[in-house]
Amino acid sequence: MIHISFNRFVFFFLIQCLPAAIVVAQNPPVKQPDFLTGSTWTADNGNGTFSNPLFFDEFSDPDMIRVGDDYYLTGTTMHTMPGLPVLHSRDLVNWEFMSYAVDRLDLGPEFRLEKGGAIYGQGIWAPCFRFYNGKFYIFSNVNRRNTQLFTADNPKGPWKHTELRKSFHDLSVLFDDDGKKYVIWGYDEIRLAELNDSLTDILPGSEQVIVPKGSGAGEGCHFYKINGKYYITNTNYDPLCYQVCLRADNPRGAYEISVMSANESFGFGTGWRLADQRNGPPFKLVPPVPNFLGAMPIHQGGIVQIQSGEWWGWSMMDGNSVGRLICLSPVTWQNGWPYFGLPGNFTRSPQTWVKPNTGFVSTPHAPYRRSDDFSMTTLQPVWQWNHVPVDKKWSLTARKGHLRLHSLPATDFWMAKNSLTQRAIGPESIVTTEADLAKLKNGDVAGLALLNLPYAWIGVAKKADGLEIQQFNQQTGKLTTAKLNGTNCWLRANCHFETEKALFSYSTDGTNFIPLGDEFIMVFQLRTFQGVRYSLFNYNALNVEGGYADFNSFIVHEPRPRGLTKPIPYGKLITLTSMADGTVLVNWKKFVRPVAASDKLAQGNNRLFRVIDKGNGRIALQSVVDSGWVTVKGMGLMAEVRIEKEEKGEASVFQWQDMYHGELMLQSLYTHRYLFADPHAKSLCSADAPGTQPDRKDGACFSWSIAEH
């Protein structure tokens, strides 16, 4: 008992108290993380700015409301239980978990993984969040059922569940100021009807088409009344994703349409894709295509006005295998239309920008604690079950400080009941679980999985001659094994969501980890309609109820938990090198010019610029040669990035945009576009790039390094 208590203390200390606790390995076959820490992705950079995405994990089909000084957010949860998380924020950047609107949704055997059925990629999706007359409402789609409604007087719950008498695909509800209650829904063709006062059905004769097919509308509607006009935001995904806005003087139309967000992927491109989910394994996988965006650009969301009068928009992007990510953007109005982005660069959103001015300042934090020592009697909110769980077959109290999973019959991991999951976190993460397998019975397989299609796992199987460590790759069908001496082991998955590659390893001492199995390709797919999920599982392949596994801990380590991956080098001298062609930016006759690295100007002081802090993550660049300031002139076109003797206000200021790999974009506060050096053109710099491409070689991305003067 003393040993167990000491381990609990150490675990808590590492997770909660130390910014970096060093773990030293004795010649490990796999390099250990440099530290174990509770730090998880936080969008707030702590300097007045935030970086997209808000969460680097699955949060799809988001909908947000403002109630006074409070903001509430929910999104799709598909087949996972509990579902429909309700998050709260005061600043739109830092969010906290409040409740789940759905503890469980059990509408038939397929919701329980029974009779060979499953609801992967189904269940709860595309919710509409509303507040009206002191009550909170979440309307949600459920496959092959009518629209579901969840209501509460308090966002913390309890939530009451009812079902409407009709199904509305990707609906949005508007409580108009004349007391009428409208619902809109559909794809391409948008329909509108009035709801009755009980919100259970539409009023007879009120349904009509308000946007005919072929008008340019999409799906995922968000319905608003703003300054007497009616606005609908929704998304199109053919041939790629973009967001549009529709506007009318009357809720029933006629509607005009305008593009409000397009092409913004923050420099990320399409990764591995599953071409056909029906045939396999092996499945046909489509490799990444350089500079192809597909569904990557932010494309489905809405808008909100905050206390200061500013408008902000939120939207999701298909972030490859890690899942659909939610992003935040300033909104600019022009001629009665809202646009994501800033003046001079409409439809493009900054990856890093100053936080919304809501009047509240929050300490940077994330909605969830991801690592768990299972010391509580209830699960942390980050955990969700894969389908409806069997309550009597899992426990947090049977053995203090452990999650106990009993095995139930299943043909494979895909159909295993009581698999406990949490969303994988990017841009990279290493997950490790310690398990006691002493009570497994023949046919049991327990371990750590990456729930996806295809999926992969590393676990321990109980066989007639003892315990065997196994790593399984569904895509290749390959099972790699190793003998386990003893009954305790540590299982690990190392996931890099930019390369979309994962590696598995195990340890018998918690320090030295041994690789097992081949590199696993993680893909984006629409079978589960979610990103990769970390999963703890235990099932019996012999079609009987078996023993149990006790999981002692679950540690999530994130090497890059901030959008600002390296401190901005205030006061330092730096050099800037184009990622497109390796040219170096220099002061040339008071112009900023890219020259070859071998050029004598790239060897001397002309290449050196001092970084001056301008607050809120913004900087000015001062040339060492003449103490002049890099300044944008005119429209920021070629030859209009000059070295001026005096600072020129915003024309001499840039927003520092960290691109996660020591890469950098500099956004001019004068043009709201980016510093640009035309690759291989031997020309002068401009400040007119709208953004960057996935390969970062279009001339808008630079590597930077600190130089000695």
C-alpha positions in Angstrom: 0.0 0.0 0.0 2.9 2.4 0.8 4.3 1.7 -2.7 1.0 2.4 -4.4 0.5 5.7 -2.5 4.0 6.9 -3.3 3.4 6.2 -7.0 0.2 8.2 -6.9 2.0 11.1 -5.3 4.7 11.0 -8.0 2.2 10.8 -10.8 0.2 13.7 -9.5 3.4 15.7 -9.0 4.6 15.1 -12.5 1.3 15.8 -14.1 0.2 18.9 -12.1 3.2 20.5 -10.4 6.4 20.3 -12.5 6.7 22.2 -15.8 9.3 19.6 -16.8 10.1 16.4 -15.0 13.1 14.7 -16.6 12.9 11.0 -17.2 16.3 9.4 -17.8 16.5 6.1 -19.7 19.3 3.7 -19.5 20.1 3.1 -23.2 16.5 2.7 -24.3 15.8 1.2 -27.7 13.3 4.0 -28.2 14.1 7.6 -27.2 12.1 8.6 -24.1 10.2 11.9 -24.1 12.3 14.6 -22.5 9.6 15.2 -19.9 6.2 14.1 -18.7 3.9 17.0 -18.2 0.3 17.9 -17.9 0.7 20.6 -20.6 -1.8 20.2 -23.4 -2.6 22.3 -26.4 -3.6 25.8 -25.4 -4.5 28.4 -28.0 -3.7 31.3 -25.7 -0.1 32.4 -26.3 0.0 34.3 -23.0 1.1 37.5 -24.8 -2.3 38.9 -25.8 -2.6 36.7 -28.8 -4.1 33.3 -29.7 -3.1 30.8 -32.3 -5.4 28.5 -34.4 -6.7 26.0 -33.9 -8.5 26.6 -30.7 -8.3 22.9 -29.9 -5.8 20.6 -31.7 -8.3 17.7 -31.5 -11.6 16.7 -32.9 -14.3 19.3 -32.5 -16.6 19.2 -35.5 -19.8 21.0 -36.6 -19.3 23.6 -33.8 -22.1 25.9 -32.8 -21.7 28.8 -30.3 -23.9 31.2 -28.5 -23.4 34.3 -26.4 -25.5 34.8 -23.3 -24.6 38.2 -21.7 -20.9 37.9 -20.8 -20.7 34.2 -21.3 -20.1 32.1 -24.4 -21.1 28.5 -24.8 -20.0 25.9 -27.4 -21.0 22.4 -28.5 -20.3 20.1 -31.4 -20.7 16.7 -33.0 -19.8 13.6 -31.0 -21.2 10.8 -33.3 -21.0 7.4 -31.7 -19.2 8.3 -28.5 -20.9 8.5 -25.1 -21.5 10.8 -23.3 -22.1 13.2 -26.1 -22.7 16.9 -26.9 -20.1 18.6 -24.7 -21.0 22.0 -23.4 -18.0 24.3 -23.0 -17.9 27.8 -21.5 -15.7 30.8 -22.1 -15.4 34.5 -21.2 -12.8 35.3 -23.9 -13.6 33.0 -26.8 -10.1 31.5 -26.6 -9.9 29.7 -23.2 -12.7 27.2 -22.7 -13.8 25.0 -19.7 -15.9 21.9 -19.7 -19.4 22.3 -18.1 -21.4 19.2 -18.9 -22.5 16.7 -21.5 -26.1 17.2 -22.8 -26.3 13.5 -23.4 -25.2 10.9 -20.9 -26.1 8.1 -23.3 -28.2 7.7 -26.4 -29.5 4.1 -26.6 -31.9 3.9 -29.5 -31.3 0.2 -30.5 -28.9 -2.7 -30.5 -26.4 -1.0 -32.9 -25.9 1.8 -30.3 -24.7 -1.0 -28.0 -22.5 -2.9 -30.5 -25.0 -5.8 -30.4 -26.3 -8.1 -33.1 -23.4 -7.2 -35.4 -24.5 -3.6 -35.6 -22.7 -0.4 -34.9 -23.3 3.4 -35.3 -19.8 4.4 -36.3 -20.0 7.8 -38.1 -23.6 8.1 -37.0 -25.2 8.9 -33.6 -25.2 12.6 -32.7 -24.1 15.2 -35.2 -24.5 18.8 -36.4 -26.1 20.3 -33.3 -27.7 23.7 -33.2 -27.2 25.6 -29.9 -29.7 28.3 -28.8 -30.8 30.3 -25.8 -34.3 31.7 -25.5 -36.4 33.0 -22.6 -34.0 31.7 -20.0 -33.6 28.2 -21.4 -30.8 26.5 -23.3 -31.6 24.4 -26.3 -29.5 21.9 -28.3 -31.1 20.5 -31.5 -29.2 17.6 -33.0 -29.4 15.1 -35.9 -29.4 11.4 -35.3 -29.3 8.9 -38.2 -32.6 7.2 -39.1 -34.3 9.1 -36.3 -36.1 12.4 -36.1 -34.2 15.4 -34.7 -33.4 15.2 -31.0 -33.8 18.1 -28.6 -32.0 18.6 -25.3 -33.1 21.4 -23.0 -31.7 22.8 -19.7 -32.2 25.8 -17.4 -28.5 25.7 -16.6 -25.7 24.8 -19.0 -24.3 22.6 -16.3 -27.4 20.5 -16.6 -29.4 18.5 -16.0 -30.5 18.2 -19.6 -33.9 16.9 -20.6 -34.2 14.8 -23.8 -37.2 14.8 -26.2 -37.6 13.9 -29.9 -39.2 16.1 -32.6 -41.7 14.7 -35.1 -39.5 15.4 -38.1 -35.9 15.1 -39.1 -34.1 18.3 -40.2 -30.7 17.7 -41.9 -28.0 20.1 -40.6 -30.7 22.3 -39.0 -30.5 25.8 -37.5 -33.2 27.4 -35.4 -33.9 31.1 -35.1 -36.1 32.5 -32.3 -37.3 35.8 -34.0 -38.1 38.9 -32.0 -41.7 38.7 -33.1 -42.1 35.4 -31.3 -41.9 33.2 -34.4 -39.6 30.2 -34.3 -38.0 29.3 -37.6 -36.1 26.1 -38.5 -34.0 25.9 -41.7 -32.3 22.7 -43.0 -30.9 20.9 -46.1 -28.0 20.8 -48.6 -27.9 22.8 -51.8 -31.7 23.3 -51.4 -32.5 25.1 -48.2 -35.9 24.8 -46.6 -37.6 26.8 -43.9 -40.6 26.2 -41.7 -42.1 27.6 -38.5 -41.9 25.5 -35.3 -44.8 25.2 -32.9 -44.6 26.6 -29.4 -43.6 23.2 -27.9 -40.8 22.9 -30.5 -42.0 19.4 -31.4 -43.2 19.9 -34.9 -43.6 22.4 -37.7 -46.8 24.5 -38.2 -48.9 23.0 -41.0 -48.4 24.9 -44.3 -45.3 26.8 -43.1 -42.7 24.8 -45.0 -41.2 26.1 -48.2 -38.0 26.2 -50.2 -36.1 29.4 -49.5 -32.9 28.7 -51.5 -33.4 26.6 -54.6 -30.9 24.0 -55.8 -27.9 25.4 -57.7 -27.9 28.8 -56.0 -24.5 28.2 -54.4 -25.6 27.3 -50.9 -24.3 24.3 -49.1 -25.1 22.7 -45.7 -24.4 23.2 -42.0 -26.6 26.2 -41.7 -26.4 28.9 -38.9 -29.3 31.3 -38.9 -29.2 34.9 -37.6 -31.1 38.1 -37.5 -28.8 41.1 -37.5 -29.9 44.7 -37.8 -33.2 43.7 -39.2 -31.8 41.4 -41.9 -31.6 37.6 -42.0 -28.3 35.9 -42.5 -27.4 32.2 -43.1 -23.9 30.9 -43.0 -23.1 27.5 -44.4 -20.5 25.5 -46.2 -19.9 24.0 -49.7 -17.5 21.1 -50.2 -17.5 20.6 -54.0 -14.9 20.8 -55.4 -13.3 22.0 -52.2 -14.6 23.4 -48.9 -15.5 27.1 -48.5 -18.0 29.1 -46.4 -20.7 31.3 -47.8 -23.2 33.8 -46.4 -26.8 34.3 -47.5 -28.7 37.5 -46.8 -32.4 38.6 -47.1 -34.8 41.2 -45.8 -37.3 38.5 -45.0 -36.7 35.0 -43.5 -38.5 33.5 -46.5 -36.2 35.2 -48.9 -35.2 36.0 -51.6 -31.6 35.4 -50.6 -28.4 36.9 -52.0 -25.2 34.9 -51.6 -21.6 35.8 -51.0 -18.4 33.9 -50.3 -17.2 34.7 -46.7 -14.2 32.4 -46.2 -12.1 30.5 -48.7 -8.7 28.8 -49.1 -7.6 29.3 -45.5 -5.8 26.2 -44.3 -3.1 27.9 -42.3 -0.5 26.2 -44.4 -1.7 22.7 -43.9 -2.5 20.4 -46.8 -4.5 17.3 -47.4 -2.9 14.2 -45.8 -3.6 10.5 -46.2 -7.2 9.7 -47.2 -9.3 6.5 -47.2 -10.6 6.1 -50.7 -13.2 3.4 -50.2 -14.3 2.4 -46.7 -16.4 -0.6 -48.0 -13.6 -2.7 -49.5 -10.8 -3.8 -47.2 -8.7 -4.4 -45.4 -6.4 -3.7 -47.0 -8.1 -0.4 -47.9 -7.1 1.8 -50.8 -5.3 4.7 -49.3 -4.7 8.0 -51.2 -1.3 9.6 -50.2 -1.0 13.3 -49.6 -1.0 15.6 -52.7 1.4 18.6 -52.4 -0.5 21.9 -52.1 -3.9 20.3 -52.5 -6.4 21.7 -50.0 -9.6 19.6 -50.5 -11.6 19.9 -47.3 -8.8 21.5 -45.3 -9.9 25.2 -45.5 -12.0 26.4 -42.6 -15.5 26.0 -43.9 -18.4 25.4 -41.5 -19.3 27.7 -38.7 -21.0 31.0 -37.6 -20.5 34.4 -36.3 -21.0 36.3 -33.0 -20.8 39.9 -31.8 -18.9 40.5 -28.6 -19.3 43.1 -25.9 -16.8 45.6 -27.5 -18.8 45.5 -30.8 -16.3 43.4 -32.6 -17.5 40.5 -34.6 -15.8 37.1 -34.6 -16.3 33.9 -36.5 -15.7 30.3 -35.8 -15.4 27.4 -38.2 -14.0 23.9 -38.5 -11.3 22.5 -40.8 -10.7 18.9 -41.8 -7.4 18.6 -40.0 -6.5 15.2 -41.5 -6.2 12.2 -39.2 -6.3 14.1 -36.0 -9.8 15.1 -36.8 -11.8 18.2 -37.6 -10.4 21.3 -35.8 -12.2 24.4 -34.7 -10.7 27.8 -35.5 -11.4 31.4 -34.6 -11.3 34.4 -36.9 -11.9 38.1 -36.8 -14.8 39.2 -38.9 -15.0 42.3 -41.0 -18.3 43.8 -42.3 -18.4 45.5 -45.7 -21.4 46.7 -47.6 -23.7 44.7 -45.2 -21.7 41.4 -45.6 -19.6 39.7 -43.0 -16.2 38.4 -44.1 -13.8 36.2 -42.2 -10.5 38.0 -42.2 -9.2 41.6 -42.0 -9.5 44.6 -44.3 -7.3 44.1 -47.4 -7.4 40.3 -47.0 -11.0 39.1 -46.9 -11.8 35.4 -46.8 -8.4 34.7 -45.3 -8.0 34.3 -41.5 -4.8 34.9 -39.5 -3.4 31.9 -37.7 -2.2 34.2 -34.9 -4.1 37.3 -33.9 -4.9 39.5 -30.9 -7.5 37.9 -28.6 -11.1 39.1 -28.8 -11.8 42.2 -26.7 -14.6 40.8 -24.5 -13.5 42.7 -21.4 -12.4 39.6 -19.7 -8.9 38.2 -19.2 -8.5 34.5 -18.6 -5.5 32.5 -17.5 -4.4 30.4 -20.4 -5.9 26.9 -20.0 -7.4 24.0 -21.9 -10.9 22.5 -21.5 -9.6 19.1 -20.3 -6.9 17.3 -18.4 -5.9 14.5 -20.6 -3.5 12.4 -18.5 -5.2 10.4 -15.8 -4.2 8.3 -12.8 -7.7 7.0 -12.3 -7.7 8.0 -8.7 -11.2 9.6 -8.8 -14.4 7.6 -8.6 -15.8 9.1 -11.8 -14.2 9.4 -15.2 -12.5 12.7 -16.2 -14.7 14.6 -18.8 -12.1 14.0 -21.5 -13.1 10.3 -21.6 -15.9 9.0 -23.8 -17.1 5.4 -24.4 -17.1 3.9 -27.9 -20.9 3.3 -28.2 -23.1 2.7 -25.1 -21.1 1.1 -22.3 -22.0 -2.0 -20.2 -21.9 -0.4 -16.8 -21.4 -3.5 -14.7 -18.3 -4.5 -16.8 -16.0 -1.6 -15.8 -15.0 0.1 -12.6 -12.9 2.8 -11.0 -13.6 1.6 -7.5 -13.0 -2.2 -7.6 -9.3 -1.4 -7.3 -8.4 2.1 -6.0 -6.4 4.1 -8.5 -7.1 1.8 -11.4 -9.5 1.6 -14.3 -10.8 -2.0 -14.5 -12.1 -3.3 -17.8 -13.7 -6.7 -18.0 -13.6 -8.5 -21.3 -16.7 -9.1 -23.3 -17.1 -11.2 -26.5 -16.1 -9.5 -29.7 -14.9 -10.6 -33.1 -12.2 -7.9 -33.1 -11.3 -4.5 -31.6 -13.8 -2.7 -33.9 -16.7 -4.5 -32.2 -15.2 -4.5 -28.6 -17.6 -3.1 -26.0 -16.5 -0.8 -23.2 -13.6 0.6 -25.2 -12.8 3.9 -23.4 -11.6 6.6 -25.7 -10.4 10.2 -25.8 -9.7 12.4 -28.8 -6.1 12.3 -30.1 -4.2 15.6 -29.7 -1.9 17.2 -32.3 0.3 18.3 -33.7 2.1 15.3 -32.1 1.5 13.4 -28.9 2.9 10.3 -27.1 0.5 8.3 -25.0 1.5 5.7 -22.5 -0.5 3.4 -20.3 0.5 1.0 -17.6 -1.6 -2.1 -17.2 -1.8 -5.1 -14.8 -2.8 -8.1 -16.9 -2.6 -10.8 -14.2 -6.4 -11.5 -14.3 -6.8 -12.0 -18.1 -8.3 -15.2 -19.2 -7.8 -17.3 -22.3 -8.8 -15.4 -25.4 -8.6 -11.9 -23.7 -6.8 -9.1 -25.5 -6.3 -5.9 -23.7 -4.3 -2.8 -24.4 -4.0 0.6 -26.2 -5.5 1.3 -29.6 -5.7 4.0 -32.2 -9.4 3.9 -33.0 -9.7 4.8 -36.7 -10.3 3.0 -40.0 -7.9 1.4 -40.5 -7.1 0.9 -36.8 -4.0 -0.4 -35.0 -3.3 -1.4 -31.5 -0.7 -2.7 -29.1 -1.9 -5.1 -26.3 -1.4 -8.2 -24.3 -3.2 -11.5 -25.2 -3.7 -14.3 -22.8 -2.8 -17.6 -24.5 -2.7 -21.2 -23.2 1.1 -20.9 -22.6 1.0 -17.4 -21.0 0.9 -13.7 -21.9 2.0 -12.4 -25.2 2.5 -8.8 -26.3 0.9 -8.2 -29.7 0.8 -5.3 -32.1 -1.8 -5.4 -34.8 -2.1 -3.3 -38.0 -5.6 -3.6 -39.6 -4.4 -2.2 -42.9 -1.7 -4.8 -43.4 -3.3 -7.5 -41.3 0.1 -8.0 -39.7 0.4 -9.3 -36.1 3.7 -8.8 -34.5 4.4 -10.5 -31.2 6.8 -10.7 -28.2 6.8 -12.8 -25.1 5.8 -11.0 -21.9 7.5 -12.2 -18.7 5.5 -11.0 -15.7 2.0 -9.5 -15.7 2.7 -5.7 -15.7 3.7 -3.7 -18.8 3.6 -0.2 -20.3 2.2 0.3 -23.8 2.9 3.3 -25.9 1.8 5.0 -29.1 3.8 7.8 -30.6 1.7 9.8 -33.0 2.8 12.6 -35.3 -0.2 14.1 -37.0 1.7 16.2 -39.5 3.4 13.2 -41.0 0.4 11.0 -40.0 2.7 8.2 -38.9 2.5 6.3 -35.6 4.9 3.9 -33.9 4.1 1.4 -31.1 6.4 0.2 -28.3 6.2 -1.5 -24.9 8.2 -1.6 -21.7 8.4 -3.9 -18.7 10.1 -1.4 -16.5 8.4 1.9 -17.5 11.8 3.3 -18.7 13.1 1.3 -21.6 10.7 1.0 -24.5 11.1 -1.6 -27.2 9.5 -1.0 -30.7 7.0 -3.5 -31.9 5.4 -3.6 -35.3 5.8 -1.5 -38.4 5.1 2.2 -38.9 1.3 2.8 -39.0 -0.3 5.3 -41.4 -3.1 7.3 -39.8 -5.7 8.5 -42.3 -8.7 10.9 -42.5 -11.8 8.9 -43.2 -15.6 9.3 -43.1 -16.5 5.9 -41.7 -16.2 7.1 -38.1 -16.5 10.7 -39.2 -14.0 11.5 -36.4 -10.3 11.7 -36.1 -8.0 9.2 -34.4 -9.1 8.3 -30.8 -6.8 6.9 -28.2 -8.6 3.8 -26.7 -8.1 1.5 -23.8 -9.8 -1.8 -24.5 -10.3 -5.4 -23.4 -12.2 -8.0 -25.3 -12.4 -11.8 -25.7 -11.8 -13.3 -29.1 -13.2 -16.7 -28.1 -16.7 -15.4 -27.8 -17.0 -15.7 -24.0 -16.8 -13.3 -21.1 -13.2 -13.4 -19.8 -11.2 -11.8 -17.1 -10.2 -8.2 -16.5 -7.4 -5.8 -17.0 -6.4 -3.0 -14.6 -5.1 0.2 -16.1 -2.9 2.1 -13.6 -2.3 5.3 -15.5 -2.7 7.1 -18.8 -0.2 9.8 -19.7 -0.4 12.1 -22.7 2.8 13.9 -23.5 2.7 16.8 -26.1 6.1 18.0 -27.3 4.5 21.1 -28.8 1.5 22.3 -26.7 1.5 25.9 -27.9 1.0 27.7 -31.2 4.0 29.8 -30.2 6.5 27.0 -30.4 9.5 29.2 -29.7 9.7 32.6 -27.9 9.7 35.6 -30.1 13.3 36.8 -30.1 12.7 40.3 -28.8 15.8 42.5 -28.8 17.8 39.9 -30.7 19.4 40.1 -34.1 17.9 37.6 -36.6 18.3 36.6 -40.2 15.4 35.6 -42.4 15.8 32.9 -45.1 13.1 32.1 -47.7 11.9 28.5 -47.4 11.1 28.6 -51.1 14.6 29.1 -52.6 17.0 29.7 -49.7 17.5 33.3 -50.4 18.3 35.7 -47.5 16.5 39.0 -46.9 18.8 42.0 -46.8 18.8 45.8 -46.7 19.6 46.7 -50.3 19.6 50.4 -51.1 16.8 50.8 -48.5 14.7 48.1 -50.1 14.1 44.7 -48.6 15.5 42.2 -51.1 16.1 38.5 -51.2 19.6 37.6 -52.4 21.5 34.3 -52.7 23.0 32.9 -49.6 26.4 33.2 -51.3 25.9 36.9 -52.0 28.3 39.2 -50.0 25.2 41.1 -48.7 24.0 37.8 -47.1 27.3 37.5 -45.3 27.5 40.9 -43.6 25.4 43.3 -41.6 22.9 43.9 -44.4 21.2 40.6 -43.4 20.8 41.5 -39.8 17.5 42.9 -38.3 16.8 43.6 -34.7 13.4 42.4 -33.4 11.6 45.1 -31.5 8.7 44.3 -29.3 5.5 46.1 -30.2 3.2 44.2 -27.8 0.5 41.6 -28.5 3.0 39.4 -30.3 3.8 42.1 -32.8 7.2 43.2 -33.8 9.2 45.8 -35.8 12.4 45.0 -37.7 15.2 47.5 -37.4 18.1 47.1 -39.9 21.6 47.0 -38.4 23.1 48.8 -41.3 21.4 52.2 -40.9 19.0 51.7 -38.0 16.1 52.1 -40.4 12.7 50.4 -40.0 11.2 47.8 -42.4 8.1 49.6 -43.6 5.3 48.8 -46.0 4.3 51.5 -48.4 1.4 52.1 -50.8 -0.4 48.9 -51.4 2.4 46.7 -50.3 3.3 45.6 -53.8 6.7 44.6 -55.2 9.3 47.3 -54.2 6.9 48.7 -51.6 8.7 47.1 -48.6 11.3 49.8 -47.8 13.7 50.7 -45.0 12.5 54.0 -43.6 14.5 56.3 -41.3 11.6 56.7 -38.9 8.9 54.3 -37.8 5.6 54.8 -39.6 3.1 53.4 -37.1 1.3 50.2 -38.3 3.1 50.4 -41.6 6.3 49.4 -39.6 4.6 46.6 -37.5 4.1 42.9 -38.3 2.2 40.2 -36.5 4.5 37.3 -35.7 3.0 34.1 -37.1 4.7 30.9 -35.8 4.3 28.1 -38.3 5.2 25.3 -35.8 8.6 24.3 -37.2 10.7 27.4 -36.7 9.0 28.7 -39.7 7.6 32.2 -39.7 5.2 34.4 -41.6 5.1 38.2 -41.0 1.7 39.8 -41.4 1.8 43.5 -42.1 -0.6 45.5 -39.9 -0.8 47.9 -42.8 -2.0 45.5 -45.5 -3.1 42.6 -43.4 -1.1 40.5 -45.9 2.2 38.8 -45.5 5.8 39.6 -46.3 6.6 38.0 -49.7 9.8 37.2 -51.6 9.0 36.0 -55.0 10.9 32.6 -55.4 13.8 32.6 -57.9 12.6 36.0 -59.3 15.6 38.1 -58.1 13.1 40.9 -57.4 12.2 43.0 -54.4 10.0 42.1 -51.5 6.3 42.9 -51.2 3.7 42.6 -48.4 0.8 41.2 -50.5 0.7 37.5 -50.0 -2.8 36.4 -48.8 -1.4 33.4 -47.0 0.8 30.4 -47.7 0.6 27.0 -49.4 1.0 23.7 -47.6 4.6 23.1 -48.8 5.5 26.6 -47.4 7.5 27.3 -50.6 5.5 30.0 -52.2 7.6 32.9 -50.8 5.6 33.8 -47.8 7.3 31.6 -45.3 10.8 32.2 -43.8 13.1 30.4 -41.4 14.7 32.6 -38.8 17.8 32.3 -36.7 19.4 34.4 -34.0 22.7 35.9 -35.2 25.7 37.4 -33.5 26.6 41.0 -34.4 
